[in-house]
Amino acid sequence: DGSSVQWGRPNPKSGQRALAYLEAASTAALAEEIDAIVTAPVSKEWIGGDFHGQTDLLADRAGVKEFAMAFFAPPLSDS
């Protein structure tokens, strides 16, 4: 139940939800139920524990030691 999670107001519940979504997505990907995962920023502070980031979590769950993160965004300026 995410009813206690307010947009733009981090709290321990929002961190728990973010971690649960990452775990569910990685489980589905490893089971080949989905082909890809697209992530958005999460608060490491509110996830807590020894969480080092989404890339590390996904690599650990997949059992890989060598990995990289890709970041795609439009140009920030026209100059």
N, C-alpha and C positions, 0 to 999 in steps of 0.2 A: 504494500500500500504506500504510494508516494504522496498521499494527500498532505502530509506534514512537511513536505519539501517545498520551499518557496523559491521561485526563480530569482536568481541574483543574491540570495542570502545563504551562503554556505553554512552548513552545520554537520554534525557527525552523521545524521541520517542521509544527507545528500552524498556524502563520501561513501557510505555503505552502499547506496544505490548505484553510484558510478562503478564501484568495484564489482558489484553483482552483475551489472550489464557487461563489463569487460570479460568476466568469467563465463557468462552465458554465451557471448559471441565467440570466444575462443573455443569453448566446448563444441559449439555448432560447427565452427570451421574445421577443427580437428576431426570431427565425425563426418566431414564432407557433406554436411547438410546445407552449407552456404559456401560461396566461392571467395568471398572477400569480407574484410571488416574495414569500415571507415570510422575513424575516431575524431573526437573534438577535445579541446582542452578540458582537463579535470584538475581539481585541487589536490595536490599531494598532501597538503596540510590536513585537509578534512578526511582524506582516505586514511592517513595515519600509518602507524606501524612501520614496517620496513619497506613500504611502497616507494620504489625509485622512479617509477614512470610506466606508462602504458607499454612502451616498446620492450622494456625489460620484462614486464609481466608476461606479455605475449610470447617472447622468446623462451622464457622459463617454462611456460606451459607447453610449448611445442618441443622443448628439449633441445634447443639449438644454442650453441655457444658463440657462433659468429653471426652477427645480424647488424642491420642498419635501419635508420628511420628516414623516410622521405617526407618532405614538406612541400606542398604545392599551393601557391597563392598567386593572385594577379600582382602585377607590379604595384608598388606602393606610391609611386609618383610617375609622372610623364616625362620628367627631365632626365 
